[in-house]
Amino acid sequence: MKNLIEVAVDSIRIHMPTAQHLVILKEKEADRYLPIWIGSFEAQAIATKISGNPLGRPLTHDLMATAFGDLGVSVKRIVVTRLADQVFYARLYVKQDGRDLDFDARPSDAIALAVRMECPIFVATEVMEAAGIIPEADETADDKDKTDTTPIDDERLAVFRDFVNSLDLPELPDEPKAKDEPGGRPGRG
């Protein structure tokens, strides 16, 4: 799969001032992230599956995954294919009766289905290059000695500080421990 970068769902976040949700995808082979704004229902659908806290009744994506399974459709991968006018686009790649098919999908729906079907998630290289974020590395003591001592303009940084402080950033649970380890629990299904 040329020009594709494999990612995993890192977290679901809420931007508190607007109450809008983001899914954060993390590149598997690097420390680069892709934030995608999504709707609250899609955020719930993704978070419900990855957190291992099932609801009493199936969500739309659960129904779709069950129907695909019963119809002999296997989801091979989903790909966030492009970014145009600040809107992400995705494709859902499936196989049925030896036929390879693909469908246009919203990234949020495709991701919600991918976490249920346990299929790989990819992002087109040009999308990751356009919208991916690489966190800044912490400076080491040696680097601090070599850096310019220009004072930081707190007023200019206040906008970013306020934005970051307004985010509700719950982390996803760690991987489950083995049953025989203290605090262990069965794996997610």
C-alpha positions in Angstrom: 0.0 0.0 0.0 2.1 2.8 -1.4 1.7 6.3 0.0 -0.3 5.3 3.0 0.6 5.6 6.7 -0.8 3.2 9.2 -2.3 4.8 12.3 -4.2 3.8 15.4 -6.9 5.7 17.4 -4.9 7.5 20.2 -7.8 9.2 21.9 -11.1 11.0 21.7 -11.1 14.5 23.0 -13.6 17.3 23.7 -12.9 20.9 23.1 -14.7 22.4 26.1 -15.6 25.9 24.8 -17.3 24.5 21.8 -18.2 21.0 23.1 -16.9 19.6 19.8 -15.2 16.2 19.6 -12.0 15.2 18.0 -10.6 11.8 17.2 -6.8 11.7 17.5 -5.0 9.3 15.2 -1.4 8.4 15.9 1.0 7.2 13.3 2.3 3.7 14.2 5.8 4.2 13.1 6.4 7.8 14.2 5.4 10.3 16.8 2.9 12.2 14.6 -0.8 12.8 15.2 -3.8 13.6 13.1 -6.7 15.4 14.8 -10.1 15.1 13.1 -13.2 17.0 14.2 -16.1 14.6 14.5 -19.7 14.6 15.8 -20.7 13.6 19.3 -22.5 10.4 18.2 -19.5 9.2 16.2 -17.2 10.1 19.1 -19.4 8.0 21.4 -19.4 5.1 19.0 -15.6 5.1 18.8 -15.1 5.6 22.5 -17.6 3.0 23.5 -15.7 0.3 21.6 -12.1 1.3 22.5 -12.9 1.8 26.1 -14.5 -1.6 26.5 -17.7 -0.2 28.1 -20.5 -1.6 25.9 -23.9 0.0 25.9 -27.0 -2.1 26.5 -28.1 -1.8 22.9 -26.1 -1.9 19.7 -25.2 1.4 18.0 -25.5 1.9 14.3 -21.9 0.8 13.8 -22.4 -2.3 15.8 -25.4 -3.2 13.6 -23.3 -2.6 10.5 -20.5 -4.8 11.7 -22.9 -7.6 12.6 -24.6 -7.3 9.2 -21.3 -7.3 7.4 -20.2 -10.5 9.3 -23.5 -12.3 8.5 -23.3 -11.3 4.9 -19.8 -12.5 4.5 -18.3 -9.0 4.0 -14.9 -8.5 5.5 -13.6 -5.0 6.0 -9.9 -5.0 4.8 -9.0 -1.4 5.8 -10.2 2.1 5.9 -8.2 5.0 4.5 -8.4 8.7 5.2 -7.8 9.6 1.6 -7.9 13.4 1.3 -8.4 16.8 2.9 -10.2 19.5 0.9 -11.6 22.8 2.3 -10.9 21.6 5.8 -13.0 18.4 5.3 -11.5 15.0 5.6 -12.7 12.2 3.3 -12.3 8.4 3.7 -12.8 5.1 1.8 -13.9 1.8 3.3 -12.3 -1.2 1.5 -14.2 -4.5 1.8 -14.1 -7.9 0.3 -17.2 -10.1 -0.4 -17.4 -13.3 -2.4 -13.9 -12.7 -3.8 -14.8 -9.2 -5.0 -12.9 -6.1 -3.8 -15.2 -3.2 -3.2 -14.7 0.3 -1.8 -17.1 2.9 -0.6 -17.0 6.6 0.2 -17.3 7.2 4.0 -17.0 9.9 6.5 -13.7 9.3 8.5 -15.6 9.2 11.8 -18.0 6.4 10.6 -15.1 4.5 8.9 -13.1 4.7 12.1 -16.1 3.6 14.3 -16.5 0.6 12.0 -12.7 -0.2 11.9 -12.4 -0.4 15.6 -15.3 -2.9 15.7 -14.0 -5.0 12.8 -10.4 -4.7 14.0 -9.1 -3.7 10.6 -6.2 -1.4 9.9 -6.6 2.3 9.6 -4.5 4.3 7.1 -4.0 7.9 6.2 -2.8 9.1 2.8 0.7 10.5 3.1 -0.3 13.9 1.6 -3.1 14.2 4.2 -0.7 13.4 7.1 1.8 15.9 5.7 -0.9 18.6 5.4 -2.6 18.1 8.7 -0.4 15.9 10.9 1.1 17.3 14.1 4.5 16.4 15.6 4.8 17.3 19.3 7.8 19.4 20.1 10.5 17.4 22.0 11.4 18.4 25.5 14.6 20.4 25.6 17.6 18.7 27.3 19.8 20.6 29.7 22.5 20.9 26.9 20.0 22.3 24.5 18.9 25.0 27.0 22.5 26.2 27.3 22.7 26.6 23.5 19.4 28.3 22.9 18.8 32.0 22.5 17.7 33.7 25.7 15.0 35.8 24.0 12.1 36.1 26.5 8.8 34.4 25.7 5.9 36.7 24.8 3.3 35.5 27.3 0.6 37.5 25.6 1.1 35.8 22.3 1.1 32.4 23.9 -2.0 33.0 26.0 -4.3 32.1 23.2 -2.7 28.7 22.9 -2.5 28.2 26.6 -6.2 29.0 26.9 -7.1 26.6 24.1 -5.1 23.7 25.6 -6.4 24.4 29.1 -10.0 24.3 27.7 -9.7 20.8 26.4 -11.1 17.9 28.3 -8.4 15.4 27.7 -9.3 12.0 29.1 -6.8 9.3 28.1 -7.8 5.9 26.8 -7.3 3.1 29.2 -4.0 1.3 29.2 -3.8 -2.1 27.6 -5.5 -4.7 29.9 -3.2 -6.6 32.2 -3.1 -10.4 32.1 -5.7 -12.1 34.3 -3.0 -13.3 36.7 -1.5 -9.8 37.2 -2.8 -7.7 40.1 -5.6 -5.5 38.8 -5.8 -7.6 35.7 -9.0 -7.9 33.7 -10.1 -9.8 30.7 -9.1 -8.3 27.3 -11.4 -6.2 25.2 -13.6 -8.1 22.8 
